[in-house]
Amino acid sequence: MNSMELSFARQRKKRTQQQMAGVIKKSLDSYSKKERDKVSFSPDEIVAVTLDLELTFDQMNDIFFDGHLPFRKSGSEALPPTP
C-alpha cells in the first residue's frame, strides 16, 4: 500500500483522518493505523475510501494494490477483467 499517496489524496480533498474514520466506521486511532499501513484496509473499507475521495481506478490500484490489480488492454483503454 502507498500510505503517502493515500494521505496526499485525503488532504487534496480536505478530509481529516477523523472524517475518514467516520467513512469506514472506525475510530480515529484505527484509521490512522490503516493509513500508515500498520493495519490493512478491508475490501469494503477500500471501496468506501475510494468513493469518498473520488479516486480513479488507477489511483485506487496504485494506492491500495501497488499497481498490481490485473487488467487487460482493449485497444488503447485499460479495462478491469470481466468475470
C-alpha positions in Angstrom: 0.0 0.0 0.0 1.2 3.5 -0.8 0.4 5.3 2.5 1.9 8.6 1.4 -0.3 8.8 -1.7 -3.4 7.9 0.4 -2.5 10.7 2.8 -2.0 13.2 -0.1 -5.3 12.1 -1.7 -7.1 12.7 1.6 -5.5 16.1 2.0 -6.3 17.1 -1.6 -10.0 16.5 -0.7 -9.5 18.5 2.5 -10.6 15.5 4.6 -9.3 14.8 8.1 -8.4 11.4 9.4 -11.3 11.8 11.8 -13.7 12.3 8.8 -12.2 9.3 7.1 -12.6 7.2 10.2 -16.3 8.0 10.1 -16.4 6.9 6.4 -15.1 3.5 7.3 -16.9 3.4 10.7 -13.8 3.0 12.8 -12.0 5.0 15.5 -9.5 7.7 14.6 -6.7 5.5 16.0 -7.8 2.6 13.8 -8.0 4.7 10.7 -4.6 6.3 11.4 -3.0 2.8 11.7 -4.6 1.8 8.4 -3.4 5.0 6.6 0.1 4.3 8.0 -0.1 0.7 6.7 0.1 -0.7 10.2 -3.2 -2.4 9.7 -4.8 -3.5 6.4 -8.0 -2.0 4.9 -10.8 -4.5 4.3 -12.2 -4.7 0.8 -15.3 -2.8 2.0 -13.2 -0.1 3.5 -11.2 0.3 0.3 -14.4 0.8 -1.6 -15.7 3.3 0.9 -12.4 5.3 0.9 -12.2 5.2 -2.9 -15.7 6.5 -3.3 -15.4 9.2 -0.7 -12.1 10.5 -2.1 -13.4 10.1 -5.7 -10.3 8.1 -6.7 -10.0 6.8 -10.2 -9.4 3.1 -10.8 -5.7 3.8 -11.4 -5.4 5.8 -8.2 -7.1 3.1 -6.2 -4.9 0.5 -7.8 -1.7 2.5 -7.1 -2.7 3.3 -3.5 -4.1 0.1 -2.3 -2.6 -2.5 -4.6 0.7 -1.0 -5.5 -0.4 -1.1 -9.2 -0.8 -4.9 -9.2 -4.5 -5.3 -9.9 -4.8 -7.3 -13.1 -6.5 -5.7 -16.0 -6.5 -6.3 -19.7 -5.8 -3.9 -22.6 -8.5 -3.4 -25.2 -7.3 -1.1 -27.9 -5.8 1.9 -26.1 -8.0 1.6 -23.0 -7.3 -0.4 -19.8 -10.3 -2.3 -18.7 -10.9 -4.3 -15.5 -11.2 -8.1 -16.1 -14.7 -9.4 -16.8 -16.0 -12.3 -14.7 
